[in-house]
């Protein structure tokens, strides 16, 4: 039986810490196990603490316990935060680094490049990330493989005739663009709509206060827009939320791939998002019905509002987007596809 040591952030399996990277790590471990791999998971304590590095040595103890020549798949967040601990072991271990998102410019350091350079292979979760690693971090193209996130099959969401049920699934942070969303929605109050925002509210407390989100999840202020902030939803509650949506809106300022895009498309729900990072990969190109939604420039409130107005006011556009979303649904990658691509890399590292 092939063995892989999966080194991940602590709390990667906690519902209270939903993120695309955590979901990817969980599903990859599950799929690899189901295909015959022995997956030994090593959570690194302190990874979720903001800022700084893991200088107190939690990763060192883990790596010391892993035998020579073992295949080790290291989550990119761990590699970024504790690269100095990882480097001394890169010669005796077969290290593969899994990069969910490139290192922000503010955090770039020689250590990060050294870790990527010492790894046997780097796995990127989007083509956009692969290009960034090659162009910005000087990783040789032949050493970077892509394994995009999979998505589970889901029942088609029943569409309403008006298309007025809007949904945003993202942590409430400035990077995810909730301020842009509310500004755009505020300019189309003459139309019928309601918007549900699902995601943690504790990642950017200053923004939450700025937006006027009350403890009950409604908006303070004179406009009283029909927007509800639910906080975290997972499992059946999140499934039900997708099933009750007509359009996913993702106004992010940055996005490596956008797993919520494919989660919506898996239910035949069209997507309005910003043209950043790997979102185009998740949304997919045009089908015979056109694209399964639309992409607008980031930080462009007017374009976002105009496209929302078109969606709500044009029945033919809604029909075309829904037909394209249902067609895109049939071509989405599955988690088994993701695991198969990663397993190939791990086999090469083992050999």
Buried (B, 14 or more C-beta within 10 A) or exposed (E): EBBBBBBBBBBBBEEEBBBBBBBBBBBBBEBBBEEEBEBBBBBBBBBBEEEEBBEEEBBBEBBEEBEEEBBBBBBBBBBBBBBBBBBEBBEEBBBBBBBBBBBEEEEBEEBBBBBBBBBBBBBBBBBBBBBBBBEEBEBEEEBBBBBBBBBEEBEBBEBEEBBBBBBBBBBBBBBBBBBBBBBBBBBBEEBEBEBBBBBBBEBBEEBBEEBBBEEEBBBEEEEEBBBBBBEBBEEEEBBEBBBBBBBBBBBBBBBBBBBBBBBBBBBBBBBBBBBBBBBBBBBBEEBEBBBBBBBBEBBBBEBBBBBBBEBBEEEEBBEBBBBBBBBBBEEBBBBEBBBBBBBEBBEBBBE
